[in-house]
Amino acid sequence: MGSEIFRPANVEIWGGDDPDALQLLSNKKMEMPDGFDKIKTHGSYRYYLMKAKSYERIPKWHNAGKSGRYTWVFIDEVLFY
């Protein structure tokens, strides 16, 4: 049984000191299939927003026989340092 859980296709990081006026700090396309990515931003802010866009469908190259199904994205850790 194959997985339907994928890393995000794209991640945006927004930040600012006013939650109603956040600025786009980073927009990164994530590469497949494995590993961890560091997204670097400059500056320190009070508020952050992370938007992770999933792959809409399982890619055809996926060998679990589930290509075309919807994907899931789970994020278990976000580190700020």
C-alpha positions as CSV (number, residue, x, y, z in Angstrom):
1,M,0.0,0.0,0.0
2,G,1.5,3.3,-1.0
3,S,1.3,6.7,0.6
4,E,-0.9,9.6,-0.4
5,I,1.1,11.9,1.9
6,F,3.4,14.3,0.1
7,R,5.5,17.3,1.0
8,P,4.0,20.6,0.0
9,A,4.5,21.7,-3.6
10,N,5.1,25.3,-2.6
11,V,5.5,27.1,0.7
12,E,5.0,30.8,1.3
13,I,6.2,32.5,4.5
14,W,4.6,35.8,5.4
15,G,5.7,38.0,8.3
16,G,5.3,41.4,10.0
17,D,4.6,43.2,13.2
18,D,0.9,43.9,12.2
19,P,-1.2,40.8,11.5
20,D,-3.3,42.8,9.1
21,A,-0.3,43.9,7.0
22,L,2.0,40.9,6.5
23,Q,4.6,40.9,3.8
24,L,5.7,38.0,1.7
25,L,9.1,36.9,3.0
26,S,9.7,33.8,1.0
27,N,8.1,31.8,-1.8
28,K,9.7,28.4,-2.3
29,K,8.9,25.6,-4.7
30,M,9.7,22.3,-2.9
31,E,11.5,19.5,-4.8
32,M,10.5,15.9,-4.7
33,P,10.8,13.3,-3.3
34,D,12.7,13.3,0.0
35,G,14.5,15.5,2.5
36,F,14.1,18.6,4.5
37,D,14.2,22.1,3.2
38,K,15.3,25.2,5.0
39,I,13.5,28.4,4.1
40,K,15.5,31.4,5.1
41,T,14.0,34.8,5.8
42,H,15.7,37.9,7.0
43,G,14.5,39.9,10.0
44,S,12.5,39.1,13.1
45,Y,8.8,39.7,13.3
46,R,6.0,39.3,15.8
47,Y,3.6,37.5,13.4
48,Y,4.2,34.8,10.9
49,L,1.9,33.0,8.5
50,M,2.9,29.9,6.6
51,K,0.9,28.8,3.5
52,A,1.7,25.3,2.2
53,K,0.1,24.3,-1.1
54,S,-0.3,20.7,-1.8
55,Y,0.0,18.8,-5.1
56,E,-3.6,18.6,-6.2
57,R,-3.2,15.0,-7.5
58,I,-0.8,12.2,-7.0
59,P,1.8,12.4,-9.8
60,K,1.8,9.8,-12.5
61,W,5.4,8.7,-11.6
62,H,4.1,7.5,-8.1
63,N,4.4,3.7,-8.1
64,A,1.6,2.9,-5.6
65,G,-1.1,2.7,-8.3
66,K,-2.9,5.7,-6.9
67,S,-2.0,8.4,-9.5
68,G,-4.7,10.9,-10.0
69,R,-6.0,10.7,-6.4
70,Y,-5.9,13.7,-4.1
71,T,-2.8,14.2,-2.0
72,W,-2.5,15.1,1.7
73,V,0.1,17.4,3.3
74,F,1.0,17.0,7.0
75,I,3.4,19.3,8.8
76,D,4.7,18.2,12.1
77,E,7.5,20.7,12.9
78,V,8.2,24.3,12.0
79,L,11.3,25.8,13.6
80,F,12.1,29.5,13.9
81,Y,15.6,30.4,14.9
